[in-house]
Amino acid sequence: MVPPQGYRWWYVDAISECGAYGLTIIGFIGSVFSPYYKKSGRGTPLDHSCLNVALYGRRSARWVMTERGAGDVSQERDQLQIGPSAMRWENDRLIIDIEERDIRLGIPWRRRVKGRIVLHPEAMNTRPFRIDPAGRHMWQAYAPRARVEVQMERPGVSWQGSGYLDGNHGSEPIEAGFKSWHWSRAHAGRDVGVIYEGTRRDGSHFASALRFDHTGTPHEEELPLVAPLPPTLWLMQRQTRADRGHASVVKTWEDSPFYARSALAMRMFGHKVMAVQESISLDRLINPVVQFMLPYKMPREV
């Protein structure tokens, strides 16, 4: 149950074996980026739910983030239904059925986005982590290592690759706890590395480097050196941490005024890796100009 003012999300990412394709999928209750949830006073999180689907790859890129009201949302222990799409656990695998419409800017019609994503966990973790001292914001890597099968009907693309599943939840708006953060994850040999750092609203800094072993058990490691990255076209500042403090951007997947997602090439824990990296500015998110722009990227259907 998500409390008033709160949020919860479940996040999946994957990179294809050939490196040509990628995806992220996020199921939100109390969408932290929703201008409608913010304007409503955040009293009913379930009334502001959405499935964000981002597909990356030549001729197959799609973006979905349509918000739906409580009447179109059903949550059970092992399933989350948001409109015609759903995430559910079945026989120790996570199945995501997608039936949505593309909403990328510059496209004069909304293309159908339909398909199934199946995530097979290869390691599970049961330990959650606080990302603020009071525990108002929590994070847990449920399946830090996974195999992902992608079968999309629209667009017509199929691939397999390495994946990851985590989740965040909080009891207050995310911008009340943080000013910004940077996050990245990569499969490093049999292990998985996750770097999480940022600045809290009170100005304090947090940073951690976690190594999840082949059983899913997390181990706290010494922080690698900061690896600066070039700013995006929207001048979003982004960074990660890597062996020798060096990483390069392979592809900027998402570039918005307040958020960037990238695929990186770097070394982590002694291994050459392909990493997924995210940077977010909550100060930019709550800027009135950005709030005015958001409905064009995140429509609402009720």
C-alpha positions, 0 to 999 in steps of 0.5 A: 500500500502506497501512503498519501504523498508517497510513491512506488516503482518497479524498474527493469532494464536490459541490453541485448547480447549484440549491444544494438538494443536496450530497454527500460520498463518502470511500473509506477504507483504515485508517479514521481514525475507526474505533474497531475499527481503533484497538482492533485496534492498527492492524496491518492497515489493509485490514481496516478499510475503508469507503465513507462516503456522505453525501447532503444534500437535503430528503427525500433525506438518507442516511448510510452508513459500514459498515466491512468486513474485508479479505476484502471489500476489493479494491484495484487500480491504478484500482479500490477495491472495498469490499463491494458498492460500488466506486470506479474510474477509467474513460475519465478519469472516476471512477465510484462505484457505491453499494450500501449501507444507511442507518445514520442514528440515529433511523431504525428500519430500514436503508434501501437506498442505491443509485446511481451517481456520475460525476465528470468532472475539469475540472482535474487536479493532480499535486503533493502537499503535506506537512501536517506537517514530517516528511511523515507526513501528505500531502494532494493535490487530484487534481481540484480542479475537476470536474463531477459527475453523480448518479443515485441509485435509492434515494433516487430523486434525480438532479442535476448540479453542481460537484465536487472530488476529493482524497486524504490518506494517512499513516504514523501515526494521524491523532491522532498528528499533529494536535489539530484542523484546518479545511478549506474549498474553493470554485470561484472563477470559473475557479479553485478556492480551498482553505484548510487550517489547524490545530494539530499535536500538538506545538502548532505551527500550520499554514495555507495558502491555495491557488489552483488555476488552470484547468489545475489548477496550484496557486499559494500565495496570501496567507491571507485573514482569519479568518472565524469561524463559530458553533459547532454544536449539539455546540459544535464550533468551526469557522472558515474564511478569506474576503475581508473575514473574513466568511462565513455558514453556509448549512447545517450538513450534519454535526454530531457531537461531533468533526466538522462539515461545512457549506455556506458563503456567502462571498467568496474571491479576489474571487468570491462562492462557495458553499464546503464547509467541515469542522472536526475535533477529534482530541482529541474523537475519542479521548475514551473517551465518543466512542469508545464512541458511534462504533459506533452511527454506524459499524457493522462487517460481517465 
